[in-house]
């Protein structure tokens, strides 16, 4: 079976290339299920209901989040009712917290896939320990779901790599998001888990990780606050394809994919 994970969809350019390329990509690579990180899909920060629907209509089956998932207040209108949306599971319990940190979905042939979203804590907001959170979720899934994808949304490469080794043999894949820079370290770990430190960004690459170059350079030069504006040019889709055995949940292949606009 084949699962496609699309790296951080950034703003309108990212949504546009997903709509342009995903249908053909699904056919060409014989993809059974598509997950996309969409925490930056609306204006480069957050996710609105309308933009989520755009991605679903384009062929995305599940959207994961990260540190910006609650940035746009529109998310609170639909996150509790949208089963295809998963936010980081290691947010601490609070009455205002909304949404789910893990979702279980049907694959072809009647198999199940669990999608877990975790957020790192190194150089990021201090949430609950993602390693302990992952262990607890896997205890709950034990004996129920064999195919498990983890979106590890984190800044530090060491934290992502450590999560890969921590979950090796216990999940199908651990794929990193957040940095918007694709890494060339895709591999099968020793016990059958596919791993990559960062899938990269789906959006404008004539930019500084999605934002206009001039804006970010000016911020570094002046050290003053600057207003981030999404860039528009050299749009590319970065994704990772996972091959796995749905009977065992073990991965047999992992491949980087890059598509550019028509």
C-alpha positions as CSV (number, residue, x, y, z in Angstrom):
1,X,0.0,0.0,0.0
2,X,1.2,3.5,-0.7
3,X,0.8,6.7,1.5
4,X,1.7,10.2,0.3
5,X,2.6,12.9,2.8
6,X,2.7,16.4,1.5
7,X,5.0,18.9,3.3
8,X,3.8,22.1,4.9
9,X,1.3,23.7,2.5
10,X,2.1,27.4,2.6
11,X,-0.6,29.9,1.7
12,X,-2.4,30.3,-1.6
13,X,0.6,29.2,-3.8
14,X,0.8,26.0,-1.8
15,X,-2.9,25.3,-2.1
16,X,-2.8,26.1,-5.8
17,X,0.0,23.6,-6.6
18,X,-1.8,20.9,-4.6
19,X,-4.9,21.4,-6.7
20,X,-2.8,21.4,-9.9
21,X,-0.7,18.4,-9.2
22,X,-2.2,16.0,-6.7
23,X,-4.7,14.2,-8.9
24,X,-2.1,13.2,-11.4
25,X,0.4,12.4,-8.7
26,X,-2.1,10.1,-7.0
27,X,-2.7,8.2,-10.3
28,X,1.0,8.1,-11.3
29,X,2.3,6.8,-8.0
30,X,-0.8,4.6,-7.3
31,X,-1.3,6.4,-4.0
32,X,-3.9,4.9,-1.6
33,X,-4.1,7.7,1.0
34,X,-2.9,11.3,1.2
35,X,-1.9,13.3,4.3
36,X,-0.8,17.0,4.2
37,X,0.4,19.3,6.8
38,X,-1.8,22.4,6.6
39,X,-1.0,24.6,9.5
40,X,0.2,27.4,7.2
41,X,-2.3,26.9,4.4
42,X,-4.2,30.1,5.0
43,X,-2.1,33.2,4.4
44,X,1.0,31.4,5.6
45,X,-0.3,31.1,9.2
46,X,-3.3,29.1,10.3
47,X,-6.1,27.2,8.5
48,X,-9.6,28.4,7.6
49,X,-12.5,26.1,6.9
50,X,-12.7,27.2,3.3
51,X,-9.0,26.5,2.7
52,X,-9.3,23.1,4.4
53,X,-12.2,22.2,2.1
54,X,-10.0,23.3,-0.9
55,X,-7.4,20.7,0.1
56,X,-9.9,18.0,0.7
57,X,-11.5,18.6,-2.7
58,X,-8.0,18.5,-4.3
59,X,-7.5,14.9,-3.0
60,X,-6.1,15.3,0.5
61,X,-7.6,12.8,2.9
62,X,-6.3,14.2,6.2
63,X,-4.7,17.5,7.3
64,X,-2.3,17.7,10.2
65,X,-1.2,20.8,12.1
66,X,1.5,22.3,14.2
67,X,2.4,25.4,16.2
68,X,0.3,27.7,13.9
69,X,-2.8,25.5,13.7
70,X,-4.8,27.8,16.1
71,X,-3.3,31.0,14.6
72,X,-6.5,31.8,12.6
73,X,-9.5,31.9,14.9
74,X,-11.7,30.4,12.1
75,X,-10.3,27.0,13.1
76,X,-12.5,27.0,16.2
77,X,-15.6,27.0,14.1
78,X,-15.0,23.6,12.6
79,X,-12.1,21.7,14.2
80,X,-14.3,19.8,16.6
81,X,-16.6,18.5,13.8
82,X,-13.9,17.8,11.2
83,X,-12.7,14.3,11.6
84,X,-10.2,14.7,8.8
85,X,-8.2,17.4,10.8
86,X,-5.6,16.4,13.4
87,X,-3.8,18.9,15.6
88,X,-0.8,18.2,17.9
89,X,-1.8,15.6,20.5
90,X,0.6,16.8,23.2
91,X,-1.2,20.1,24.0
92,X,-1.8,20.0,27.7
93,X,-5.5,19.4,28.8
94,X,-7.5,22.6,29.1
95,X,-11.2,23.5,28.8
96,X,-10.4,25.7,25.7
97,X,-8.5,23.1,23.8
98,X,-10.3,21.8,20.7
99,X,-9.8,19.1,18.1
100,X,-8.2,15.7,18.2
101,X,-4.5,14.7,18.3
102,X,-5.0,11.4,16.6
103,X,-7.4,10.2,14.0
104,X,-8.2,6.7,12.7
105,X,-9.1,6.3,9.0
106,X,-10.1,3.6,6.6
107,X,-7.7,2.4,3.9
108,X,-8.6,0.3,0.8
109,X,-9.2,-3.3,1.7
110,X,-10.7,-2.5,5.1
111,X,-7.4,-1.7,6.8
112,X,-7.1,1.1,9.3
113,X,-4.5,3.9,9.5
114,X,-3.9,6.0,12.6
115,X,-2.5,9.5,12.0
116,X,-0.8,11.1,15.0
117,X,0.3,14.7,15.2
118,X,3.0,15.6,17.7
119,X,4.8,18.9,18.4
120,X,8.4,19.2,19.5
121,X,9.4,21.3,22.6
122,X,13.0,22.2,21.8
123,X,13.1,25.9,20.6
124,X,9.3,25.8,20.5
125,X,6.4,26.3,22.8
126,X,6.6,24.1,25.9
127,X,3.8,21.5,25.4
128,X,3.6,18.2,27.1
129,X,6.5,15.8,26.5
130,X,5.8,14.4,22.9
131,X,7.7,11.1,23.7
132,X,5.5,10.3,26.7
133,X,2.4,11.4,24.6
134,X,3.4,9.1,21.8
135,X,3.8,6.2,24.2
136,X,0.4,6.7,25.7
137,X,-1.3,6.9,22.3
138,X,0.4,3.7,21.2
139,X,-0.7,2.0,24.3
140,X,-4.3,2.9,23.5
141,X,-3.9,1.7,19.9
142,X,-2.2,-1.5,20.7
143,X,-4.0,-4.5,19.2
144,X,-6.4,-2.2,17.3
145,X,-4.3,-0.4,14.6
146,X,-1.1,-1.6,12.9
147,X,-0.6,1.2,10.3
148,X,0.4,4.4,12.1
149,X,1.8,7.6,10.6
150,X,3.4,10.2,12.9
151,X,3.8,13.9,11.8
152,X,6.5,15.2,14.1
153,X,6.3,18.9,13.9
154,X,9.5,20.2,15.5
155,X,12.4,22.6,15.1
156,X,15.3,20.6,16.3
157,X,16.6,17.8,14.0
158,X,17.9,15.9,17.1
159,X,14.4,15.8,18.6
160,X,12.9,14.5,15.4
161,X,15.6,11.9,14.9
162,X,15.3,10.8,18.5
163,X,11.5,10.3,18.0
164,X,12.2,8.2,14.9
165,X,14.4,5.9,16.9
166,X,12.0,5.9,19.9
167,X,9.2,4.7,17.6
168,X,11.1,2.4,15.3
169,X,9.2,-0.8,14.9
170,X,6.2,0.6,16.6
171,X,4.8,2.8,13.8
172,X,4.8,2.7,10.1
173,X,6.5,6.1,9.5
174,X,7.8,9.2,11.4
175,X,7.9,12.2,9.1
176,X,9.1,15.6,10.2
177,X,7.5,19.0,9.4
178,X,7.9,22.6,10.4
179,X,11.3,23.8,9.1
180,X,10.0,24.1,5.5
181,X,13.4,22.7,4.3
182,X,13.4,19.3,2.8
183,X,16.1,16.9,4.2
184,X,17.8,14.1,2.2
185,X,17.9,11.6,5.0
186,X,14.9,9.5,4.1
187,X,15.5,5.9,5.3
188,X,14.1,2.7,6.7
189,X,15.1,2.3,10.3
190,X,16.2,-1.0,11.7
191,X,12.8,-2.4,12.7
192,X,10.6,-1.3,9.8
193,X,9.7,2.4,10.4
194,X,10.2,4.8,7.5
195,X,11.8,8.1,8.6
196,X,12.6,11.6,7.3
197,X,13.7,14.6,9.3
198,X,11.6,17.1,7.3
199,X,9.4,16.6,4.2
200,X,9.9,20.2,3.2
201,X,7.4,22.9,2.1
202,X,4.7,23.0,-0.6
203,X,4.7,26.6,-1.6
204,X,6.8,29.5,-3.0
205,X,10.5,28.7,-2.9
206,X,11.7,32.0,-4.2
207,X,11.5,33.1,-0.6
208,X,12.7,32.6,3.0
209,X,10.7,29.5,4.0
210,X,7.6,30.9,2.3
211,X,7.9,34.6,3.2
212,X,9.2,37.3,0.9
213,X,13.0,37.5,0.9
214,X,13.1,41.2,1.3
215,X,11.0,41.1,4.5
216,X,13.1,38.5,6.2
217,X,16.4,40.0,5.2
218,X,15.3,43.4,6.5
219,X,14.3,41.8,9.8
220,X,17.8,40.3,10.2
221,X,19.4,43.6,9.2
222,X,17.4,45.9,11.5
223,X,16.5,43.4,14.3
224,X,13.1,45.2,14.3
225,X,9.7,43.5,14.0
226,X,8.6,43.0,10.4
227,X,5.3,42.0,8.9
228,X,5.5,38.7,7.2
229,X,4.1,38.6,3.6
230,X,3.8,35.3,1.8
231,X,5.9,35.0,-1.4
232,X,4.5,33.9,-4.7
233,X,7.1,32.6,-7.1
234,X,8.9,29.3,-7.9
235,X,6.1,27.2,-6.4
236,X,6.9,23.6,-5.7
237,X,5.3,20.7,-4.0
238,X,7.4,18.6,-1.7
239,X,6.1,15.2,-0.6
240,X,7.3,11.8,0.7
241,X,5.9,8.5,-0.5
242,X,5.8,5.6,1.9
243,X,5.3,1.9,0.8
244,X,4.1,-0.4,3.6
245,X,2.5,-3.7,4.3
246,X,-1.0,-3.1,5.7
247,X,-1.0,-6.5,7.3
248,X,2.0,-5.7,9.5
249,X,2.3,-1.9,9.4
250,X,5.9,-2.2,8.4
251,X,7.4,0.1,5.8
252,X,9.3,-1.3,2.8
253,X,10.1,1.9,0.9
254,X,10.4,5.7,1.3
255,X,10.9,8.2,-1.6
256,X,11.2,12.0,-1.8
257,X,9.0,13.7,-4.4
258,X,9.2,17.2,-5.9
259,X,6.7,18.6,-8.4
260,X,6.7,22.1,-9.9
261,X,3.8,24.2,-11.3
262,X,2.6,23.6,-14.8
